[in-house]
Amino acid sequence: MTDRVRLAAIISGRGSNMAALLAASRAADCPYALVLVVSDLAEAAGLATARDAGVPALLVPRRKDRAAFEVELDAALRAAHVELVALAGFMRILTPWFIARWQGRLLNIHPSLLPAYKGLDTHARAIAAGDREAGCSVHHVTAELDGGAVIAQARVPILPGDTPETLAARVLGAEHDLYPAAVAAVARGLEREGGEAMLQS
């Protein structure tokens, strides 16, 4: 397949969801290609994973000046002609300026069935509430934390005796299937809309 949508993944750690996106991109019919991995932390193991797979990997160091950080990040994405961005364990809240620059092209995966349990400690909160199931959601990123439109979800049962750690491990497995499928669906939509021409300058 030619002219795939150019995807970047932004990480802060091991990048297991980034690795799942990369693995899925190897399929001949995948509508996206992972062309760049960016981390804000030098110690992020996912940078080495990307480089070992032949994907350009870039450090944009985290700094107190959030505006300067986001200007550098935005410039790096545009220099690589990125069309779609997947947050994959990126542990920093983005500002409205950056989100507006990538509106409709900035995705995140969250370990709950949104709109339930936005923010942190999702698994512990679901168990404490007595929920029978948990899961994960891929959503568009907006200025509201975990508040963008949901693209796709996967449900995972909460089993008797589950701890936040055991539940998290099962949900993560579901994430690795869900995120590539959801990103592919968005990429196919971008192909129909004309790709990079829609990016704001």
N, CA, C and O of each residue as an XYZ file, in Angstrom:
804
protein
N       0.857     -1.198      0.000
C       0.000      0.000      0.000
C       0.884      1.235      0.000
O       1.826      1.316      0.789
N       0.605      2.186     -0.854
C       1.389      3.413     -0.934
C       0.614      4.560     -0.329
O      -0.590      4.471     -0.087
N       1.349      5.661     -0.085
C       0.727      6.892      0.414
C      -0.054      6.652      1.696
O      -1.187      7.112      1.834
N       0.541      5.945      2.616
C      -0.094      5.750      3.911
C      -0.088      7.060      4.697
O       0.771      7.918      4.493
N      -1.041      7.195      5.579
C      -1.069      8.343      6.480
C       0.144      8.266      7.398
O       0.440      7.210      7.957
N       0.840      9.379      7.552
C       2.084      9.433      8.313
C       1.753      9.671      9.793
O       1.258     10.730     10.179
N       2.043      8.652     10.598
C       1.699      8.653     12.022
C       2.939      8.886     12.873
O       4.009      8.351     12.585
N       2.788      9.688     13.923
C       3.804      9.813     14.973
C       3.206      9.333     16.277
O       2.012      9.503     16.525
N       4.039      8.732     17.112
C       3.642      8.336     18.456
C       4.476      9.128     19.452
O       5.690      9.259     19.300
N       3.807      9.654     20.473
C       4.490     10.413     21.522
C       4.417      9.603     22.808
O       3.335      9.205     23.240
N       5.566      9.363     23.414
C       5.659      8.478     24.561
C       6.413      9.156     25.706
O       7.050     10.194     25.530
N       6.320      8.534     26.883
C       7.145      8.954     28.014
C       7.832      7.773     28.691
O       8.609      7.966     29.627
N       7.555      6.548     28.229
C       8.077      5.374     28.918
C       8.399      4.243     27.977
O       9.048      4.443     26.950
N       7.941      3.039     28.327
C       8.311      1.845     27.557
C       7.672      1.802     26.184
O       8.204      1.165     25.275
N       6.539      2.471     26.017
C       5.935      2.566     24.694
C       5.334      1.275     24.187
O       5.482      0.949     23.009
N       4.648      0.521     25.061
C       4.077     -0.743     24.595
C       2.960     -0.524     23.579
O       2.819     -1.309     22.642
N       2.168      0.531     23.749
C       1.139      0.824     22.743
C       1.773      1.307     21.447
O       1.268      1.008     20.365
N       2.868      2.047     21.541
C       3.600      2.431     20.336
C       4.089      1.196     19.600
O       3.999      1.126     18.374
N       4.613      0.208     20.347
C       5.074     -1.029     19.719
C       3.923     -1.771     19.049
O       4.109     -2.376     17.993
N       2.740     -1.731     19.651
C       1.574     -2.367     19.033
C       1.183     -1.655     17.742
O       0.826     -2.303     16.758
N       1.247     -0.332     17.741
C       0.967      0.427     16.523
C       1.979      0.090     15.438
O       1.622     -0.063     14.270
N       3.240     -0.025     15.830
C       4.290     -0.359     14.875
C       4.076     -1.744     14.286
O       4.177     -1.929     13.073
N       3.783     -2.711     15.136
C       3.576     -4.074     14.649
C       2.412     -4.134     13.662
O       2.497     -4.798     12.629
N       1.328     -3.436     13.987
C       0.168     -3.442     13.093
C       0.480     -2.767     11.766
O      -0.072     -3.137     10.730
N       1.369     -1.774     11.798
C       1.689     -1.043     10.567
C       2.432     -1.892      9.552
O       2.533     -1.516      8.384
N       2.952     -3.033      9.985
C       3.680     -3.908      9.063
C       2.744     -4.639      8.094
O       3.191     -5.168      7.077
N       1.468     -4.666      8.407
C       0.511     -5.332      7.524
C       0.384     -4.567      6.210
O       0.395     -3.336      6.189
N       0.266     -5.308      5.127
C       0.234     -4.682      3.804
C      -0.953     -3.751      3.627
O      -0.872     -2.777      2.880
N      -2.053     -4.042      4.308
C      -3.252     -3.222      4.120
C      -3.424     -2.167      5.207
O      -4.481     -1.541      5.284
N      -2.412     -1.950      6.052
C      -2.530     -0.931      7.097
C      -2.509      0.459      6.462
O      -1.638      0.739      5.639
N      -3.447      1.334      6.825
C      -3.524      2.639      6.169
C      -2.590      3.691      6.751
O      -2.569      4.823      6.268
N      -1.817      3.347      7.776
C      -0.874      4.308      8.341
C       0.525      3.713      8.391
O       0.705      2.495      8.391
N       1.513      4.606      8.435
C       2.906      4.211      8.633
C       3.451      5.003      9.810
O       3.293      6.222      9.868
N       4.085      4.323     10.738
C       4.700      4.998     11.880
C       6.036      5.574     11.429
O       6.990      4.835     11.187
N       6.096      6.889     11.318
C       7.278      7.546     10.740
C       8.123      8.268     11.778
O       9.230      8.709     11.468
N       7.621      8.400     13.013
C       8.376      9.128     14.031
C       7.864      8.733     15.404
O       6.659      8.609     15.620
N       8.803      8.537     16.335
C       8.483      8.366     17.747
C       9.190      9.470     18.509
O      10.387      9.688     18.325
N       8.454     10.169     19.365
C       9.003     11.276     20.147
C       8.772     10.996     21.623
O       7.698     10.542     22.020
N       9.786     11.271     22.431
C       9.628     11.199     23.879
C      10.097     12.493     24.513
O      10.980     13.179     23.997
N       9.484     12.812     25.646
C       9.921     13.971     26.430
C      10.936     13.577     27.497
O      11.453     14.440     28.208
N      11.226     12.286     27.615
C      12.156     11.788     28.626
C      13.238     10.945     27.958
O      12.935     10.027     27.196
N      14.490     11.259     28.244
C      15.601     10.555     27.607
C      15.635      9.084     27.975
O      16.083      8.254     27.184
N      15.155      8.750     29.193
C      15.229      7.367     29.656
C      14.085      6.495     29.146
O      14.014      5.317     29.496
N      13.200      7.040     28.336
C      12.067      6.269     27.831
C      12.552      5.086     27.003
O      13.215      5.268     25.982
N      12.224      3.876     27.442
C      12.691      2.671     26.757
C      12.131      2.561     25.346
O      12.733      1.917     24.488
N      10.988      3.182     25.101
C      10.379      3.111     23.781
C      11.213      3.749     22.686
O      11.053      3.403     21.515
N      12.102      4.674     23.037
C      12.977      5.274     22.024
C      13.874      4.209     21.413
O      14.043      4.160     20.195
N      14.454      3.350     22.259
C      15.308      2.277     21.748
C      14.500      1.264     20.949
O      14.976      0.747     19.938
N      13.284      0.979     21.397
C      12.418      0.053     20.659
C      12.182      0.558     19.244
O      12.257     -0.207     18.283
N      11.897      1.851     19.122
C      11.655      2.442     17.805
C      12.906      2.385     16.945
O      12.852      1.971     15.787
N      14.026      2.799     17.505
C      15.273      2.819     16.723
C      15.654      1.419     16.263
O      16.104      1.236     15.132
N      15.474      0.429     17.139
C      15.796     -0.951     16.772
C      14.934     -1.440     15.611
O      15.339     -2.315     14.846
N      13.735     -0.860     15.492
C      12.823     -1.236     14.406
C      13.011     -0.371     13.166
O      12.292     -0.532     12.180
N      13.973      0.546     13.214
C      14.229      1.399     12.064
C      13.339      2.622     11.956
O      13.275      3.257     10.903
N      12.648      2.956     13.047
C      11.778      4.129     13.049
C      12.538      5.304     13.677
O      13.098      5.145     14.762
N      12.575      6.460     13.042
C      13.235      7.604     13.646
C      12.660      7.906     15.028
O      11.444      7.950     15.211
N      13.546      8.112     15.988
C      13.132      8.364     17.371
C      13.836      9.623     17.856
O      15.046      9.779     17.691
N      13.066     10.510     18.451
C      13.558     11.845     18.776
C      13.235     12.192     20.216
O      12.138     11.916     20.701
N      14.186     12.793     20.892
C      13.962     13.332     22.227
C      13.667     14.825     22.122
O      14.468     15.588     21.581
N      12.514     15.235     22.641
C      12.205     16.658     22.827
C      12.108     16.846     24.332
O      11.067     16.547     24.917
N      13.154     17.330     24.969
C      13.224     17.297     26.433
C      12.104     18.088     27.105
O      11.748     19.190     26.687
N      11.571     17.488     28.149
C      10.579     18.167     28.970
C      11.233     19.364     29.649
O      12.391     19.293     30.059
N      10.501     20.445     29.766
C      11.033     21.640     30.421
C       9.896     22.372     31.115
O       8.718     22.126     30.855
N      10.279     23.274     32.000
C       9.265     24.031     32.722
C       8.493     24.953     31.795
O       7.303     25.194     31.996
N       9.168     25.462     30.789
C       8.516     26.338     29.809
C       7.712     25.460     28.849
O       8.221     25.006     27.824
N       6.457     25.233     29.202
C       5.626     24.328     28.418
C       5.414     24.835     27.002
O       5.371     24.044     26.059
N       5.281     26.149     26.842
C       5.069     26.698     25.503
C       6.260     26.406     24.600
O       6.078     26.024     23.444
N       7.465     26.579     25.106
C       8.658     26.312     24.302
C       8.758     24.834     23.956
O       9.136     24.475     22.841
N       8.420     23.982     24.911
C       8.426     22.541     24.656
C       7.456     22.189     23.533
O       7.803     21.429     22.629
N       6.263     22.728     23.583
C       5.258     22.373     22.585
C       5.578     22.961     21.213
O       5.260     22.347     20.194
N       6.199     24.132     21.168
C       6.629     24.687     19.885
C       7.669     23.772     19.244
O       7.625     23.521     18.040
N       8.612     23.272     20.058
C       9.628     22.363     19.527
C       9.007     21.041     19.087
O       9.368     20.499     18.043
N       8.079     20.528     19.880
C       7.402     19.284     19.527
C       6.617     19.446     18.232
O       6.701     18.599     17.343
N       5.863     20.520     18.124
C       5.076     20.774     16.918
C       5.983     20.891     15.698
O       5.661     20.368     14.631
N       7.114     21.576     15.850
C       8.042     21.732     14.731
C       8.623     20.398     14.296
O       8.797     20.153     13.103
N       8.927     19.528     15.268
C       9.476     18.212     14.939
C       8.462     17.370     14.168
O       8.817     16.678     13.214
N       7.208     17.432     14.584
C       6.167     16.668     13.899
C       5.980     17.165     12.475
O       5.845     16.370     11.545
N       5.972     18.461     12.310
C       5.751     19.025     10.980
C       6.958     18.797     10.065
O       6.799     18.595      8.861
N       8.167     18.829     10.641
C       9.360     18.568      9.838
C       9.348     17.151      9.274
O       9.896     16.893      8.203
N       8.712     16.231     10.015
C       8.590     14.846      9.556
C       7.331     14.624      8.721
O       7.015     13.486      8.372
N       6.614     15.690      8.400
C       5.394     15.622      7.588
C       4.363     14.674      8.205
O       3.689     13.918      7.505
N       4.261     14.737      9.527
C       3.300     13.907     10.247
C       1.887     14.409      9.974
O       1.644     15.614      9.910
N       0.963     13.468      9.815
C      -0.435     13.804      9.563
C      -1.369     13.410     10.706
O      -2.476     13.936     10.823
N      -0.918     12.490     11.538
C      -1.748     11.966     12.614
C      -0.832     11.652     13.791
O       0.263     11.121     13.608
N      -1.288     11.984     15.012
C      -0.466     11.822     16.213
C      -1.202     10.947     17.214
O      -2.372     11.182     17.518
N      -0.507      9.936     17.725
C      -1.058      9.055     18.748
C      -0.266      9.231     20.041
O       0.936      8.967     20.076
N      -0.932      9.672     21.093
C      -0.312      9.700     22.409
C      -0.306      8.274     22.937
O      -1.354      7.633     23.011
N       0.864      7.779     23.303
C       1.009      6.376     23.691
C       1.798      6.309     24.998
O       2.975      5.949     25.022
N       1.117      6.664     26.072
C       1.802      6.716     27.356
C       2.574      8.001     27.545
O       3.595      8.018     28.232
N       2.108      9.067     26.950
C       2.711     10.388     27.126
C       2.155     10.998     28.402
O       0.954     11.245     28.510
N       3.035     11.240     29.366
C       2.586     11.596     30.708
C       2.659     13.096     30.970
O       3.247     13.543     31.954
N       2.062     13.849     30.086
C       1.984     15.297     30.289
C       0.726     15.815     29.613
O       0.381     15.386     28.512
N       0.048     16.731     30.269
C      -1.150     17.333     29.689
C      -0.730     18.402     28.692
O       0.093     19.262     29.004
N      -1.288     18.346     27.509
C      -0.973     19.308     26.462
C      -1.845     20.556     26.596
O      -2.963     20.498     27.108
N      -1.317     21.671     26.132
C      -2.047     22.934     26.243
C      -3.054     23.074     25.096
O      -2.948     22.389     24.079
N      -4.029     23.969     25.274
C      -4.989     24.212     24.196
C      -4.328     24.645     22.892
O      -4.845     24.351     21.815
N      -3.195     25.339     22.970
C      -2.514     25.773     21.741
C      -2.108     24.577     20.901
O      -2.412     24.523     19.710
N      -1.420     23.611     21.512
C      -0.977     22.438     20.755
C      -2.164     21.619     20.280
O      -2.185     21.153     19.141
N      -3.148     21.441     21.146
C      -4.323     20.650     20.778
C      -5.036     21.263     19.583
O      -5.485     20.548     18.688
N      -5.139     22.590     19.569
C      -5.783     23.258     18.435
C      -4.993     23.064     17.145
O      -5.580     22.939     16.070
N      -3.666     23.038     17.248
C      -2.828     22.850     16.067
C      -3.072     21.483     15.412
O      -2.916     21.332     14.200
N      -3.457     20.491     16.226
C      -3.625     19.134     15.728
C      -5.059     18.643     15.886
O      -5.309     17.442     15.991
N      -5.978     19.568     15.900
C      -7.385     19.226     16.106
C      -7.849     18.182     15.091
O      -7.649     18.328     13.885
N      -8.473     17.126     15.612
C      -8.968     16.057     14.763
C      -7.909     15.054     14.355
O      -8.214     14.046     13.717
N      -6.653     15.330     14.723
C      -5.537     14.476     14.319
C      -4.697     14.039     15.512
O      -3.591     13.526     15.341
N      -5.213     14.240     16.712
C      -4.487     13.947     17.943
C      -5.318     12.959     18.753
O      -6.416     13.286     19.205
N      -4.791     11.750     18.935
C      -5.535     10.665     19.568
C      -4.852     10.236     20.866
O      -3.648     10.420     21.047
N      -5.643      9.667     21.752
C      -5.114      9.135     23.006
C      -5.865      7.850     23.340
O      -7.009      7.653     22.930
N      -5.195      6.983     24.092
C      -5.864      5.802     24.628
C      -5.865      5.917     26.145
O      -4.840      6.203     26.765
N      -7.045      5.687     26.732
C      -7.235      5.881     28.169
C      -7.755      4.584     28.773
O      -8.642      3.953     28.197
N      -7.215      4.166     29.940
C      -7.588      2.869     30.506
C      -8.880      2.887     31.324
O      -8.888      2.517     32.498
N      -9.949      3.313     30.700
C     -11.280      3.187     31.292
C     -12.298      3.256     30.175
O     -11.973      3.575     29.031
N     -13.540      2.950     30.526
C     -14.635      3.100     29.574
C     -15.190      4.505     29.729
O     -16.158      4.733     30.454
N     -14.563      5.435     29.039
C     -15.002      6.824     29.129
C     -16.480      6.939     28.764
O     -16.964      6.201     27.906
N     -17.205      7.867     29.416
C     -16.712      8.954     30.259
C     -16.430      8.584     31.710
O     -16.158      9.473     32.518
N     -16.483      7.317     32.064
C     -16.192      6.925     33.443
C     -14.685      7.018     33.714
O     -13.864      6.686     32.858
N     -14.353      7.463     34.887
C     -12.988      7.419     35.418
C     -11.969      8.142     34.532
O     -10.991      7.554     34.071
N     -12.219      9.395     34.316
C     -11.203     10.227     33.674
C     -10.041     10.411     34.652
O     -10.207     10.288     35.865
N      -8.871     10.705     34.103
C      -7.718     10.950     34.963
C      -6.996      9.678     35.362
O      -6.924      8.725     34.587
N      -6.456      9.666     36.587
C      -5.564      8.606     37.049
C      -6.289      7.561     37.892
O      -7.459      7.717     38.242
N      -5.558      6.489     38.209
C      -6.024      5.428     39.118
C      -7.341      4.808     38.651
O      -8.213      4.515     39.469
N      -7.482      4.615     37.381
C      -8.756      4.155     36.828
C      -9.120      2.752     37.306
O     -10.283      2.485     37.610
N      -8.153      1.867     37.376
C      -8.455      0.481     37.735
C      -8.868      0.364     39.199
O      -9.822     -0.343     39.523
N      -8.158      1.048     40.070
C      -8.516      1.023     41.488
C      -9.903      1.604     41.711
O     -10.667      1.107     42.538
N     -10.218      2.641     40.982
C     -11.525      3.281     41.141
C     -12.645      2.372     40.650
O     -13.709      2.305     41.266
N     -12.407      1.671     39.540
C     -13.434      0.763     39.026
C     -13.676     -0.396     39.988
O     -14.821     -0.790     40.212
N     -12.599     -0.943     40.559
C     -12.744     -2.041     41.520
C     -13.455     -1.560     42.773
O     -14.350     -2.237     43.280
N     -13.065     -0.394     43.277
C     -13.671      0.141     44.492
C     -15.157      0.412     44.315
O     -15.929      0.309     45.268
N     -15.555      0.755     43.105
C     -16.957      1.053     42.831
C     -17.797     -0.214     42.663
O     -19.023     -0.139     42.580
N     -17.151     -1.363     42.612
C     -17.887     -2.607     42.423
C     -18.309     -2.863     40.991
O     -19.234     -3.637     40.746
N     -17.643     -2.222     40.041
C     -18.001     -2.409     38.638
C     -17.735     -3.854     38.205
O     -16.835     -4.517     38.721
N     -18.521     -4.314     37.267
C     -18.340     -5.667     36.739
C     -17.392     -5.697     35.553
O     -16.884     -6.760     35.194
N     -17.150     -4.556     34.944
C     -16.241     -4.524     33.816
C     -15.480     -3.204     33.791
O     -15.929     -2.183     34.312
N     -14.325     -3.270     33.171
C     -13.506     -2.092     32.928
C     -13.197     -2.088     31.436
O     -13.927     -2.688     30.647
N     -12.136     -1.425     31.054
C     -11.798     -1.428     29.642
C     -10.934     -0.253     29.273
O     -10.278      0.348     30.124
N     -10.939      0.069     28.002
C     -10.122      1.168     27.497
C     -10.866      1.877     26.377
O     -11.762      1.319     25.745
N     -10.469      3.121     26.152
C     -11.127      3.973     25.154
C     -10.085      4.721     24.342
O      -9.137      5.272     24.902
N     -10.252      4.742     23.044
C      -9.476      5.625     22.178
C     -10.345      6.833     21.882
O     -11.503      6.700     21.486
N      -9.769      8.023     22.080
C     -10.575      9.232     21.915
C      -9.752     10.346     21.295
O      -8.523     10.351     21.365
N     -10.454     11.283     20.689
C      -9.826     12.511     20.221
C      -9.424     13.346     21.431
O     -10.144     13.398     22.428
N      -8.285     13.987     21.335
C      -7.802     14.839     22.424
C      -8.375     16.231     22.252
O      -8.284     16.833     21.182
N      -8.969     16.733     23.329
C      -9.477     18.099     23.371
C      -8.912     18.778     24.616
O      -8.185     18.162     25.396
N      -9.250     20.035     24.790
C      -8.760     20.772     25.950
C      -9.323     20.229     27.258
O      -8.747     20.476     28.318
N     -10.428     19.499     27.211
C     -10.984     18.866     28.404
C     -10.291     17.528     28.618
O     -10.278     16.696     27.711
N      -9.719     17.302     29.788
C      -8.984     16.078     30.074
C      -9.854     14.851     29.841
O     -10.910     14.697     30.455
N      -9.399     13.983     28.947
C     -10.102     12.733     28.627
C     -11.554     12.988     28.226
O     -12.431     12.156     28.460
N     -11.794     14.153     27.616
C     -13.167     14.541     27.316
C     -13.525     14.556     25.850
O     -14.652     14.904     25.497
N     -12.588     14.185     24.975
C     -12.874     14.206     23.546
C     -13.760     13.064     23.105
O     -13.975     12.103     23.843
N     -14.270     13.180     21.898
C     -15.171     12.159     21.362
C     -14.485     10.801     21.333
O     -13.337     10.674     20.905
N     -15.212      9.790     21.798
C     -14.680      8.424     21.821
C     -14.769      7.818     20.422
O     -15.805      7.890     19.761
N     -13.660      7.221     19.986
C     -13.584      6.588     18.675
C     -13.923      5.110     18.770
O     -14.652      4.578     17.933
N     -13.394      4.449     19.790
C     -13.613      3.011     19.957
C     -13.332      2.626     21.406
O     -12.567      3.295     22.100
N     -13.965      1.531     21.855
C     -13.751      1.029     23.207
C     -13.630     -0.492     23.184
O     -14.141     -1.162     22.287
N     -12.944     -1.012     24.186
C     -12.889     -2.450     24.411
C     -13.208     -2.715     25.875
O     -12.715     -2.015     26.760
N     -14.026     -3.716     26.128
C     -14.469     -4.033     27.496
C     -13.709     -5.243     28.030
O     -13.436     -6.199     27.305
N     -13.377     -5.175     29.314
C     -12.637     -6.235     29.994
C     -13.362     -6.539     31.299
O     -13.610     -5.623     32.082
N     -13.710     -7.800     31.555
C     -14.411     -8.104     32.811
C     -13.507     -7.901     34.024
O     -12.302     -8.146     33.970
N     -14.112     -7.450     35.110
C     -13.418     -7.390     36.391
C     -13.717     -8.700     37.114
O     -14.875     -9.020     37.382
N     -12.677     -9.444     37.422
C     -12.823    -10.780     37.985
C     -12.743    -10.742     39.511
O     -12.116     -9.845     40.076
N     -13.374    -11.712     40.182
C     -13.238    -11.791     41.642
C     -11.761    -11.865     42.043
O     -10.991    -12.638     41.473
N     -11.387    -11.068     43.009
C     -10.002    -11.060     43.468
C      -9.077    -10.174     42.668
O      -7.884    -10.099     42.963
N      -9.604     -9.500     41.657
C      -8.753     -8.602     40.878
C      -8.152     -7.515     41.760
O      -8.805     -7.001     42.668
N      -6.909     -7.177     41.480
C      -6.256     -6.005     42.047
C      -6.089     -4.983     40.929
O      -6.255     -5.324     39.758
N      -5.769     -3.754     41.260
C      -5.495     -2.798     40.179
C      -4.413     -3.286     39.221
O      -4.454     -2.987     38.028
N      -3.441     -4.040     39.747
C      -2.344     -4.511     38.905
C      -2.792     -5.622     37.953
O      -2.430     -5.609     36.777
N      -3.571     -6.576     38.446
C      -4.016     -7.664     37.567
C      -4.996     -7.147     36.523
O      -4.967     -7.568     35.367
N      -5.860     -6.234     36.940
C      -6.802     -5.653     35.987
C      -6.063     -4.821     34.943
O      -6.382     -4.883     33.756
N      -5.078     -4.047     35.384
C      -4.308     -3.217     34.458
C      -3.627     -4.058     33.388
O      -3.564     -3.664     32.224
N      -3.115     -5.225     33.792
C      -2.431     -6.082     32.819
C      -3.388     -6.576     31.744
O      -3.019     -6.635     30.571
N      -4.608     -6.932     32.123
C      -5.570     -7.407     31.131
C      -6.067     -6.269     30.251
O      -6.252     -6.442     29.046
N      -6.281     -5.115     30.852
C      -6.712     -3.964     30.056
C      -5.629     -3.574     29.053
O      -5.934     -3.212     27.917
N      -4.371     -3.647     29.471
C      -3.291     -3.295     28.559
C      -3.281     -4.211     27.341
O      -3.027     -3.758     26.225
N      -3.555     -5.485     27.547
C      -3.662     -6.386     26.409
C      -4.754     -5.966     25.443
O      -4.588     -6.060     24.226
N      -5.876     -5.503     25.988
C      -6.959     -5.010     25.139
C      -6.549     -3.731     24.411
O      -6.922     -3.522     23.257
N      -5.784     -2.879     25.086
C      -5.302     -1.646     24.453
C      -4.474     -1.956     23.217
O      -4.590     -1.278     22.196
N      -3.638     -2.982     23.313
C      -2.736     -3.306     22.203
C      -3.490     -3.765     20.960
O      -2.970     -3.661     19.849
N      -4.692     -4.265     21.132
C      -5.543     -4.605     19.980
C      -6.369     -3.407     19.519
O      -6.528     -3.172     18.321
N      -6.893     -2.654     20.488
C      -7.824     -1.578     20.168
C      -7.145     -0.394     19.500
O      -7.666      0.151     18.528
N      -5.978      0.012     20.015
C      -5.376      1.253     19.517
C      -5.020      1.161     18.033
O      -5.366      2.075     17.284
N      -4.350      0.109     17.574
C      -4.069      0.048     16.132
C      -5.328      0.052     15.265
O      -5.345      0.663     14.197
N      -6.373     -0.625     15.721
C      -7.614     -0.653     14.938
C      -8.253      0.726     14.870
O      -8.731      1.139     13.813
N      -8.263      1.439     15.991
C      -8.864      2.773     16.014
C      -8.041      3.768     15.208
O      -8.597      4.589     14.478
N      -6.725      3.698     15.336
C      -5.866      4.597     14.551
C      -6.044      4.321     13.063
O      -6.081      5.253     12.260
N      -6.151      3.068     12.696
C      -6.365      2.726     11.289
C      -7.682      3.307     10.780
O      -7.752      3.796      9.653
N      -8.715      3.255     11.599
C     -10.009      3.799     11.183
C      -9.920      5.305     10.953
O     -10.467      5.823      9.979
N      -9.232      6.000     11.849
C      -9.069      7.450     11.677
C      -8.215      7.745     10.452
O      -8.507      8.670      9.694
N      -7.159      6.955     10.259
C      -6.286      7.164      9.100
C      -7.053      6.998      7.789
O      -6.844      7.754      6.840
N      -7.930      6.017      7.743
C      -8.730      5.830      6.515
C      -9.620      7.047      6.272
O      -9.825      7.451      5.128
N     -10.145      7.627      7.345
C     -10.941      8.838      7.198
C     -10.119     10.004      6.680
O     -10.594     10.782      5.852
N      -8.886     10.132      7.162
C      -8.018     11.207      6.686
C      -7.675     11.026      5.221
O      -7.603     12.000      4.472
N      -7.464      9.787      4.806
C      -7.189      9.521      3.386
C      -8.324     10.035      2.514
O      -8.100     10.625      1.457
N      -9.533      9.804      2.974
C     -10.698     10.255      2.193
C     -10.799     11.772      2.183
O     -11.288     12.358      1.217
N     -10.336     12.412      3.255
C     -10.459     13.872      3.357
C      -9.314     14.619      2.679
O      -9.366     15.843      2.555
N      -8.293     13.910      2.245
C      -7.230     14.584      1.534
C      -5.952     14.768      2.302
O      -5.063     15.495      1.858
N      -5.833     14.107      3.477
C      -4.551     14.033      4.172
C      -4.012     15.350      4.662
O      -4.723     16.137      5.286
N      -2.743     15.585      4.374
C      -1.985     16.641      5.023
C      -2.506     18.028      4.704
O      -2.241     18.967      5.455
N      -3.228     18.182      3.630
C      -3.715     19.505      3.254
C      -4.589     20.128      4.330
O      -4.753     21.348      4.360
N      -5.153     19.310      5.215
C      -6.048     19.843      6.239
C      -5.301     20.401      7.454
O      -5.907     21.058      8.300
N      -4.009     20.148      7.548
C      -3.271     20.629      8.708
C      -3.246     22.145      8.742
O      -3.142     22.800      7.705
N      -3.343     22.702      9.959
C      -3.212     24.143     10.112
C      -1.759     24.524      9.931
O      -0.862     23.772     10.311
N      -1.527     25.673      9.359
C      -0.146     26.145      9.156
C       0.339     26.880     10.387
O       1.475     27.354     10.416
